[in-house]
């Protein structure tokens, strides 16, 4: 079904004035009158012969269609009763856009009706009023509780299943490696090698953990367990919930903009995505669970709004709850509630009023509290990468942060272009027909290559935690191998310990370089496969590796040049003036900013994620630099590019229209277009109206006075017209194909009509104040109207004469044409 309205060549010359004494003008003038007032006035002025035809018996078959009353129309009692039966029933077809204005008006009407019913001070009325006002808070509370619970289950399950690739806790199989070794290992910072309770697969199978045979066993089990997890995840997604694949953020952004994708936020999608996300993360693929958690939280929001008709039966109101759920998703993904709120505001939401901000705050608070209570990480902190100790930074370090930001912007732009190119190839080639095979192949390649590098072999979140850490004397990791036994020369205060690299650190640098190249390359092919796959963690991993390498290089340079400024000013014997872990944090933020083009929310997420409030200024510098560089190399972030790749009808509220075109350049009809399908006030038969509905698929029809003047007087939605036709056929057997259909309040008296077919009155379904613009309206204004009001259709008029229509997809087609893109790539509905 299309948003378009079938157009024809309407004469563009200036229309003649309509005779105000004519019947058509009379109907147009009285269109907004209420049925009761019109009928009484007609009966009073009729002759005795005319009065024989009782117009009160002409039923308005548009009752029950849920018409929205505008301020210019005062609803009668009959209207209010009818609206009460249909209010909130904003049903839309799949892959269609919603009408924000209509749905918001619908909610206001519902609220007025509730206030009218509860006008007294009875206990029941007070309870109903308070319950209606608390609906949103109760709903977001439940969404936060479920989101926190599901995220905890995913964290616990993913950690346990990840450890299955390495071994098992023989005495308690339900424990992961860290839980298994709590009793024997007090400090987990240096690994879990000295844990007698944990058995590797080589120890269980061959009885030894050393030698070539043990290495082969560990390698085979590592690869095959990864393949089994990935294959199971891909199969579950393919069979039970195809919408459970990918990150979900591009689709959530599109849904929040007013697009309908039925089933995308369903219960099966929630269940399968939560299950397969544990499997895909455990398989060791270069992906994260943070993006899919936004999708899962949105599914939780969609699940609970069904119990609150105020939101469940109104698509515009429903999106307020989903926006709050997005905040909860990021909050539980990183343990960053404030970052989640800002993410929903900056990146995800399309319509974000102040009340949604408060509800998002509450939802993120509840979700994070539940996550902290369950404590799936088993630590004192709910955040993912908490840094225990932070060294102060100095002003000269802003220059390396800028360098890291430039790398983040360049690498982000390269990743976006490469990934979009590969995803487009996947869609157009035979590869797209075999998604399970693709998942199996990428998992096999990832597992085989990553096994031989300790920084790709370990889980990605553990690697990021290691890179963020500040090294101490007790650390035994290769990345912290410094010559701590060096004697400090007391006469040279610029020579400081803990910074001279050891041999194992040099080897670790080469491994990190290989890990950087491998992670960056394999993520291009992994993001977009048909299993849950987030992008936050892989992007942060690439940035953290590069930042750590920059920090190590700068640290060694400072050690070898202690008399050079600024090292001679800031470096002392008590502590190093360059901390590689600090640069790893900055690098993670820079690359993620280059990929997603987020700024404010990303900085807040990073300092909540690490507890590094001290580093907020360097994070801002690197993030802003990465965005500037990325924007100069590519206009859109990864999520917007995937929206465009999938062809979703998404109008970006942040995008500026710089072309000097007018509404007349975009509107339909064009010279070669077929005839315009319009409804007239009073000269169409029931058969003609029914045929128009049955033979077309348009979402709405303009109502004009007549086909000569094309004087616009209203707009009728297709679904309302279909329901009105059905009501007329079922409620009155006297309605026949030749019955005259009236879209006005007045039905002109005709002596032959007293013996003719029963007329059909459909006044209530007519929207008397459709949004309209003139043919000379600039397209940048038209774009603002569509974006800020969330419209589906704009009518183009000239002195009240209908000239054409502009739909949301017409605007998208026009933008695609101006940017030399193929409009057929878009999913226009």
Helices and strands as residue ranges (DSSP letters): H 23-29, H 35-44, G 50-52, G 55-57, H 77-86, H 100-117, H 123-163, E 167-169, H 177-180, E 198-200, H 201-205, H 212-240, G 242-244, H 249-256, H 267-282, H 290-304, G 305-307, H 309-312, H 315-334, H 337-343, I 344-348, H 354-374, H 397-428, G 430-433, H 435-450, H 454-457, H 460-468, G 478-480, H 503-526, H 536-560, H 567-570, H 580-596, H 600-610, G 613-615, H 616-633, H 638-646, H 663-666, E 679-680, E 684-685, H 686-695, E 700-704, E 712-717, H 718-731, E 740-742, G 751-754, E 760-761, G 763-765, E 772-774, H 779-789, E 793-798, E 801-807, H 808-818, G 823-825
